[in-house]
């Protein structure tokens, strides 16, 4: 019994610093349940600063708001230097699974590939939405259904 109590206390002590680091858990999204690391296309991110990341989110949001249908998910950026991109579902259907969330990200890749930067760098046939986020020097992407789960993508630079 004493061993069990000690193990529980030890796990709480070790878990506390991690939970304290993510101040957005419980406010913008639930506890992160899964994560992955993305490091496929590591390049120089010259010029990718806070302003570029915020402008990027503003462009995505404006496109959503100008569309005839209501947005089903929302993008926003947080953290020092706006290096955390957060993507949260606004209804119970769109991100009911991580697989549906990844399908939305794959769909966003189509828009990204049409952009001038990817054509200029000859990346329009190989780059993905994750590549763009990595090139823009985001540290992480949090995807959530806004209710039960959150998934973190860590970008290596």
QUIWOGI-V697875 format. One record per pair of residues at least 24 apart in sequence whose ideal C-beta (glycine too) atoms are under 8 Angstrom apart, sorted by sequence separation. I is the first residue (numbers start at 0). GAP is how many residues later the second one is. D is the distance in whole Angstrom. If there is no record, write none. Layout:
i: (I/I)
gap: (GAP/GAP)
d: (D/D)
This chain:
i: (52/104/56/104/129/52/53/56/52/52/49/72/48/49/52/49/104/100/100/97/27/84/94/94/95/27/94/100/94/97/84/91/97/23/82/83/86/82/83/84/85/86/87/88/91/82/83/84/85/86/87/88/89/28/82/83/84/86/87/88/27/83/85/87/88/28/23/27/78/23/33/55/40/52/51/52/52/40/47/47/48/44/47/39/40/44/39/44/37/41/42/44/40/39/40/38/37/31/44/28/27/29/41/28/33/35/37/41/27/32/34/35/36/37/38/28/29/32/33/34/35/36/37/38/23/29/31/32/33/34/35/36/37/29/30/31/34/36/29/31/28/24)
gap: (24/24/25/25/25/28/28/28/29/30/31/31/32/32/32/33/38/42/44/45/48/48/48/49/49/50/50/50/51/51/53/53/53/54/54/54/54/55/55/55/55/55/55/55/55/56/56/56/56/56/56/56/56/57/57/57/57/57/57/57/58/58/58/58/58/59/60/60/60/62/64/80/82/83/84/84/85/86/87/88/88/89/89/90/90/90/91/91/92/92/92/92/93/94/94/95/96/110/112/113/114/114/114/115/115/115/115/115/116/116/116/116/116/116/116/117/117/117/117/117/117/117/117/117/118/118/118/118/118/118/118/118/118/119/119/119/119/119/120/120/121/125)
d: (6/5/8/7/8/8/5/7/5/7/5/7/8/5/7/8/8/5/8/7/8/6/7/7/6/7/4/7/7/7/5/8/5/6/7/7/7/6/6/7/8/7/8/7/7/4/5/5/5/5/5/5/7/7/7/8/7/7/8/5/6/7/8/5/8/6/8/6/7/7/7/6/8/6/6/7/6/7/7/5/8/8/4/7/4/6/7/7/5/7/6/4/6/8/7/8/6/7/7/6/8/7/6/4/7/8/5/6/8/5/7/8/8/7/7/7/7/6/5/4/6/5/5/4/7/6/5/7/8/7/7/8/7/6/7/7/7/6/5/5/4/8)
